Amino acid sequence: MANEGRVTHPARSNNAMLCGAGPWTHAAHRTVQIAGSRGGEPMNAANASRDRTAQTRACGALRHINETLENRLDQRTIGSRTMNEKRRNEIDGRQPTDIQLPQFQTELFQTARVSEAGKFAAALTHELTQPLAAAANFINSARRILAAGRTDQFGGAIGDLDDAALQVLQAGRIIRAMLGLMMRGAAEQRPENVSEMIEEARSLALAGVQDPDLEFRIQRDPDGAKVFADRIQIEEVLVNLIRNAIEAMADCREKRVLALTTRMVDESMIEIAVADSGPGIANDVADRIFEPFFSTRRNGMGLGLSICRSIIETHGGHIQVGSNPGGGTVFRFALAAARWDETANAA
Amino acid sequence: MPPEHIVHIVDDDVAVLRSLERLLCGAGLTVASYGSAEAFSAAIPDLASGGCLVVDVSMPGMDGLELQMVLKTSGICLPVIILTGHSDVPMAVRAMKAGAVDFIEKPYDGHRLLEAIGEALGGTTMATRKSEVAVAAKRIASLSRREREVLDAIVGGRQSKVIAYDLGLSVRTIEFHRARMLERLGQCTIAEAVKLAVMAGLSEPGFEP
């Protein structure tokens, strides 16, 4: 039949159905017309139904794998950030006093970038090799079954091929995730959900932090609001601020409270505030805190907050520091709100 | 299935582990799989002697090399096949020196893995290992000085551009030596060349298998 005709106009539908052999919780139906060998008149029509239960289950499994992967990528990013921090600190120790700051800063960023890229490449190679190795195994398994003509195991072979396809798709997803992480240089602003960014930044910043006395309060107003932002860059700012806040409270005997608040400043701006219950900062320190290489920490590089400021400024906003009314320090920055109609247009 | 034919596989990646199970079971082998080196080492006391171990060299927590050490100190004699990613060549070298019978770079060809497992289960005796080492040493000895330098650098995990910089040559020249080296070793892949170099290295004095 394949030689005689060509299959045209497939019509597909997916829905749950019950079938003689047992319950199909998910099924795919496909109606095809088979054209005659010279084209034109349809020769025949066929209707095929297929059990997609296994496929749906596999999709669920894939989603789980993807989520795990995202966590792992996040953790690796943190790992390389920590390494970077160490490196910056080493460089800080050797910093010559007469060096031109801007030039030094550029070089420093480049060193940090290159070393991060190298580590990232190694991590990426490992992450990509895993699904490709798994896909190759599944395909080889299926191949052996087919080559031996073990008809009783054809079901298993089909399962292997499905699994192989999932693994290849997984590899593709990793490549896309990598591009998302690497391309952070150019700020690409789009409507982003504020709550989601805060949630992601929080889990990134708190990874590895084990402090039962740390209370994390999030107040969202309005919930679900969107801002125009480069998600990764704003999350970097938030991670920096949260980590700073935790460090500021390191010597606190009383309860440590980290409060993240969002509020509408006016129709066009949404403000995000990160407040700690630490000892607070002196006025002369507050004046200089965003300057590059200014740090109150003994081994601090003094770049974190200046990076935050530059990111917020490329977003057309500004970041400021002040005293937390309840004691401690609060950092605030505002971003342009993405209104619902704009969101719809941009999407 | 007698215990001497059980293939123990250790990999932290669920998909890799399951795909290995499928491949090896399909080839008629009995498989016991473990999601971490810790899980395997917990099972060591219950192991019957025999079989072989296929382990991913890089895993969070205890890695393949550490697991090899645990096996050694527990006095379990189990042939070990190491699976490595591309950037783990120096690790593979260490694993071979620590007594692994073989190492395979991911992603690998199924035949190559099954062959290695077959050899491991068949018991790579000291005699066969010695003759393999002798053959490898002879083939490696056929390389020119430059080709040998390039191969040693690759075994050390260095990339062509780094090798070029170290030797004060252009990347193109390194690529040329690299191609000649592979040709001279018998049209082999980089992984095979590395294995030959490692095997030949085992023939050097001062090494106790």
Interface residues (C-beta under 8 A of the other chain):
Chain A: I65 A122 T125 H126 T129 Q130 P131 L132 A133 A134 A135 A136 N137 F138 N140 S141 R143 R144 I145 Q153 G156 D160 D163 A164 Q167 Q170
Chain B: D13 V14 A15 V16 R18 S19 L20 R22 L23 G26 A27 S58 L83 G85 H86 S87 K106 P107 Y108 D109 G110 H111
